[in-house]
Amino acid sequence: MTSSTKTPGLARFNTLDEAAARTALHEACASAAWGGRLLAQRPFATAEALYAASDAATAELTAADLAEAMAGHPPIGRPKPGDPTSAREQRGMAGASEELRAEMLELNLAYQEKFGHVFLICATGRTGEQMRDAVKERLANSPAREREIVRAELGKINRIRLARLVEEEEEKEEGPRT
């Protein structure tokens, strides 16, 4: 199935009651404004329409909304205990050496001190070394440039999480056959 077709998972998401849909969206992105914008546009005809709405909502986030979204992301190298999403997304750090983990901790702290928020990167598919190199590079950015990058990275993360939500919903709906 392509993202332009209507999936059973998308249909299920479209028909969730508002509280359940809000919870599902909050798990994808901690910004209430982002979730509210997507809720207001349901039902979505296609997964691609959902992703486009996410991109538009991400682009419209205020500084406070962006801060709220970032607060839902743990630092790279320290996924939230018991959170399979952050552990899966940060898989590239799972086998990292103690030296790399220590370096990432220092870089995360330097980044947070400079910009006032967690280093946000779409970590899916990246190695620990790639993430380390990215934070080193981004430490040289101005706050304005870094906000642009953070917004773009958040948009990528939101798309991945929404795709997973639609796929998971599809798997739940299909369930085991008897």
C-alpha positions as semicolon CSV with decimal commas, in nm:
position;residue;x (nm);y (nm);z (nm)
1;M;0,000;0,000;0,000
2;T;0,133;0,343;-0,082
3;S;0,103;0,644;0,142
4;S;-0,144;0,798;-0,105
5;T;-0,402;0,525;-0,050
6;K;-0,647;0,512;0,233
7;T;-0,536;0,245;0,479
8;P;-0,749;0,066;0,735
9;G;-0,519;0,215;1,000
10;L;-0,591;0,567;0,877
11;A;-0,963;0,492;0,873
12;R;-0,942;0,372;1,232
13;F;-0,747;0,685;1,335
14;N;-1,008;0,902;1,163
15;T;-1,287;0,739;1,365
16;L;-1,121;0,737;1,709
17;D;-1,309;0,942;1,965
18;E;-1,149;1,281;2,022
19;A;-0,978;1,188;2,351
20;A;-0,819;0,874;2,205
21;A;-0,709;1,060;1,891
22;R;-0,565;1,343;2,101
23;T;-0,369;1,087;2,309
24;A;-0,236;0,916;1,995
25;L;-0,127;1,249;1,849
26;H;0,034;1,357;2,177
27;E;0,244;1,041;2,168
28;A;0,365;1,149;1,823
29;C;0,430;1,513;1,920
30;A;0,397;1,675;2,262
31;S;0,271;2,007;2,121
32;A;-0,097;2,053;2,204
33;A;-0,128;2,311;1,924
34;W;0,008;2,064;1,666
35;G;-0,229;1,792;1,785
36;G;-0,523;2,030;1,793
37;R;-0,464;2,137;1,434
38;L;-0,455;1,777;1,316
39;L;-0,764;1,685;1,517
40;A;-0,956;1,975;1,362
41;Q;-0,880;1,844;1,013
42;R;-0,997;1,487;1,059
43;P;-1,097;1,283;0,871
44;F;-0,796;1,256;0,640
45;A;-0,857;1,110;0,295
46;T;-0,506;0,966;0,269
47;A;-0,196;0,915;0,479
48;E;-0,024;1,174;0,258
49;A;-0,294;1,428;0,352
50;L;-0,224;1,353;0,720
51;Y;0,150;1,408;0,666
52;A;0,086;1,734;0,476
53;A;-0,137;1,856;0,761
54;S;0,140;1,765;1,006
55;D;0,395;1,959;0,803
56;A;0,167;2,264;0,792
57;A;0,093;2,243;1,166
58;T;0,466;2,210;1,243
59;A;0,541;2,517;1,030
60;E;0,281;2,717;1,228
61;L;0,413;2,631;1,576
62;T;0,497;2,933;1,788
63;A;0,817;2,942;1,993
64;A;0,618;2,823;2,296
65;D;0,456;2,541;2,095
66;L;0,798;2,435;1,966
67;A;0,935;2,434;2,321
68;E;0,641;2,217;2,430
69;A;0,711;1,974;2,145
70;M;1,082;1,955;2,228
71;A;1,007;1,891;2,595
72;G;0,860;1,557;2,486
73;H;1,197;1,440;2,350
74;P;1,469;1,294;2,572
75;P;1,834;1,385;2,512
76;I;2,019;1,177;2,254
77;G;2,183;0,883;2,427
78;R;1,934;0,886;2,713
79;P;1,598;0,752;2,591
80;K;1,315;0,762;2,841
81;P;1,309;0,439;3,046
82;G;1,022;0,219;2,935
83;D;0,960;0,428;2,621
84;P;0,995;0,201;2,318
85;T;0,957;0,496;2,078
86;S;1,259;0,691;2,199
87;A;1,462;0,369;2,237
88;R;1,376;0,266;1,879
89;E;1,451;0,611;1,739
90;Q;1,782;0,635;1,923
91;R;1,891;0,282;1,832
92;G;2,209;0,427;1,680
93;M;2,336;0,503;2,031
94;A;2,254;0,156;2,168
95;G;2,594;0,008;2,088
96;A;2,793;0,326;2,140
97;S;3,117;0,311;2,334
98;E;3,139;0,463;2,681
99;E;3,359;0,736;2,530
100;L;3,095;0,826;2,272
101;R;2,820;0,822;2,535
102;A;3,025;1,053;2,759
103;E;3,100;1,283;2,465
104;M;2,729;1,298;2,373
105;L;2,640;1,383;2,732
106;E;2,888;1,674;2,728
107;L;2,769;1,791;2,386
108;N;2,403;1,766;2,489
109;L;2,477;1,981;2,795
110;A;2,671;2,238;2,590
111;Y;2,389;2,251;2,335
112;Q;2,124;2,288;2,605
113;E;2,324;2,565;2,772
114;K;2,362;2,756;2,444
115;F;2,010;2,712;2,305
116;G;1,800;2,649;2,617
117;H;1,648;2,323;2,494
118;V;1,728;1,963;2,414
119;F;1,927;1,883;2,099
120;L;1,659;1,760;1,858
121;I;1,748;1,550;1,558
122;C;1,563;1,288;1,361
123;A;1,776;1,004;1,499
124;T;1,605;0,725;1,308
125;G;1,866;0,545;1,098
126;R;2,159;0,753;1,227
127;T;2,464;0,615;1,403
128;G;2,591;0,752;1,730
129;E;2,883;0,906;1,545
130;Q;2,651;1,080;1,298
131;M;2,448;1,227;1,583
132;R;2,766;1,339;1,761
133;D;2,892;1,505;1,444
134;A;2,556;1,677;1,393
135;V;2,546;1,827;1,743
136;K;2,907;1,946;1,706
137;E;2,820;2,114;1,377
138;R;2,497;2,266;1,504
139;L;2,661;2,416;1,813
140;A;2,808;2,675;1,575
141;N;2,462;2,790;1,461
142;S;2,289;3,109;1,564
143;P;1,974;3,061;1,773
144;A;1,758;3,169;1,476
145;R;1,922;2,918;1,241
146;E;1,897;2,644;1,501
147;R;1,522;2,706;1,546
148;E;1,478;2,652;1,171
149;I;1,672;2,325;1,188
150;V;1,483;2,209;1,498
151;R;1,150;2,276;1,325
152;A;1,262;2,075;1,020
153;E;1,387;1,787;1,237
154;L;1,062;1,788;1,435
155;G;0,868;1,769;1,109
156;K;1,067;1,460;1,004
157;I;1,011;1,295;1,344
158;N;0,638;1,373;1,334
159;R;0,604;1,217;0,987
160;I;0,783;0,898;1,098
161;R;0,570;0,872;1,410
162;L;0,246;0,934;1,221
163;A;0,340;0,670;0,964
164;R;0,406;0,428;1,247
165;L;0,074;0,521;1,410
166;V;-0,116;0,449;1,090
167;E;0,077;0,124;1,037
168;E;0,027;0,016;1,400
169;E;-0,341;0,098;1,378
170;E;-0,359;-0,114;1,063
171;E;-0,185;-0,405;1,239
172;K;-0,416;-0,374;1,542
173;E;-0,722;-0,373;1,319
174;E;-0,609;-0,680;1,125
175;G;-0,516;-0,862;1,446
176;P;-0,471;-1,236;1,468
177;R;-0,692;-1,440;1,238
178;T;-0,895;-1,728;1,384
